[in-house]
Every structure is written in structure tokens, then in C-alpha cells.
Amino acid sequence: MAIFDWFMGTPQQSVLFLIIKIAICATIYLITITLSSVKNVNKDSLNQNNSHLGIPLRWLVLTVVCWIGSVLILIGNLDSLINPDHDSYLSGLLFFGTWIVLSLGWTIIAWSVLLINIKKSSKSATEKEVLYLNNNLTLNAGITGLMFGMVGVIMLTMVFGSPDKIAATSKTFEFHPLRIVGFILSFAIPLYLLVKIPKWFRQYVEKFI
């Protein structure tokens, strides 16, 4: 438990130490996501036994592990830095806020690397489409990050609109029609964006092919 507290942060740790851990964690996260995104591989372009698929898949696994670790470590240290009393409501906002930022950061980095590679590639338009847009691991990894981000948006909305929070401010909780509409939109909008954003990105990328 002592090692866990050392990584996750406690109010007893100094502000400088918490900030240093946050900076190191964020740096490792950015480096890992970027290096993982550089490993552009189209599974259909590999030989039949997929002998070269191991390295990029290991990078993707490392990406997920790094993302999970970064979310936990950053939220723990941020919570200790900002909120020494560990209020549960603020902890929820910090947790899912960090979740969203890291998820969307994952998507932005992955797709930025993919777009740069497409622009720099001297391959034909057909080869670019096959290599970079059809079953490409970096493209799919960006979609995965986007999916995590949208889940975070839904959960953050739930924290904002939780019955306990509403009851604490209004002293009564009623299923008002507007609240029902808001509840539906909090799910519908992220799911809509999860479907549309990859399509918009692909349409944008196709301009450079």
C-alpha cells in the first residue's frame, strides 16, 4: 500500500513532488502514444501468417496500459494537489475530466501521425488508401481513444446530473421533462459523434490521397 500511495499521491506529499509526478506521467504518456502511433500497419498488407504484426500489437497493448496507468496516476496526484479533503464529487469530475483529456489526446496524436505519414508518402492513391485507411492499426487506435473519450463524456455528464448532486442543490429531485431530455442527449450526442467523427476524419484525409 505504501508504494501505491507513493504513486497515486496523498495530501501529505509536497506540492512539488505531486507536480513532478504529474509531469513525468504526462511525458511518458505522450511519448508512448506517439511512438505507438508511428507504428502504422495495415493488417491486410502483411503476409498471410502476419509474422510482422506482433510489434505493432505490442505497442497497442502498451498504449492501453499506459492510458489506464496515466488516468489513475494523474487523477490521484491531481486530487491530492487540488483537493486535500478528497471530496467525492470533485474527485469524480477530476477523474472523468482526466479520462476525457487523455482519450482525446490519444486520438489527436494517433490521427496527426497518420495524416503526416499520408502527406509525406510517395505511394499512389490506391496504395495510400489500402495502407492507411483500410484496417490500419493507428487509425483504429485513434477510434478506440475517441470511444474512451465519449464514454468519459457520458460519465462526466452523469456526475454533473447525479440525483445526489441535484438533491443537494435543490433539496428535491424530480424527473422533469427537461431533465429526461438532457439525460437522453447526454447519451445520444456522444454516440452520434463517435460514429460521425471517424467519417469526417476519413473524408478530410481523402483530400490528401
Residue pairs with C-beta under 8 A, 6 or more apart in sequence:
7 21
7 73
7 76
8 72
8 73
8 76
8 77
8 80
9 18
9 21
9 73
9 76
9 77
9 79
9 80
9 81
10 80
11 80
11 84
11 85
11 86
13 80
15 81
18 77
18 80
18 81
19 81
21 73
21 77
22 74
22 77
22 78
22 81
25 69
25 70
25 73
25 74
25 77
26 70
26 74
28 66
28 70
29 66
29 67
29 70
29 102
29 105
30 105
30 109
32 62
32 63
32 66
33 63
33 66
33 67
33 105
33 106
33 109
33 110
34 109
34 113
35 59
36 59
36 60
36 62
36 63
36 110
36 138
36 141
37 109
37 110
37 112
37 113
37 114
37 138
37 141
37 142
38 113
39 55
39 56
39 59
39 137
39 138
40 113
40 114
40 117
40 131
40 132
40 136
40 137
40 138
41 52
41 53
41 56
41 136
41 137
41 138
42 130
42 131
42 132
42 134
42 135
42 136
42 137
43 50
43 53
43 135
43 137
44 130
44 134
44 135
45 130
45 131
46 52
46 53
56 137
57 137
60 137
60 141
63 106
63 141
67 102
67 103
67 106
67 145
67 148
70 102
71 95
71 98
71 99
71 102
74 98
74 102
75 91
75 94
75 95
75 98
78 94
78 98
79 86
79 90
79 91
79 94
79 95
80 86
82 90
82 94
83 90
83 91
83 94
89 159
89 165
92 159
93 156
93 159
93 160
96 152
96 155
96 156
96 159
97 156
99 148
99 149
99 151
99 152
99 155
99 156
100 149
100 152
100 153
100 156
103 145
103 146
103 148
103 149
103 152
104 145
104 146
104 149
105 145
106 141
106 142
106 144
106 145
106 148
106 149
107 142
107 143
107 145
107 146
107 149
110 138
110 139
110 141
110 142
110 145
111 138
111 139
111 142
111 201
113 138
114 132
114 136
114 138
114 139
114 142
114 205
115 205
115 208
117 132
118 128
118 132
118 205
118 208
118 209
119 208
121 128
121 131
121 132
123 131
125 209
128 209
129 206
129 209
132 139
132 205
132 209
133 139
133 202
133 205
133 206
133 209
142 198
142 201
143 198
146 194
146 197
146 198
147 194
150 190
150 191
150 193
150 194
151 190
153 186
153 190
154 186
154 187
154 190
157 186
158 186
159 165
161 179
161 182
161 183
161 186
163 173
166 173
167 173
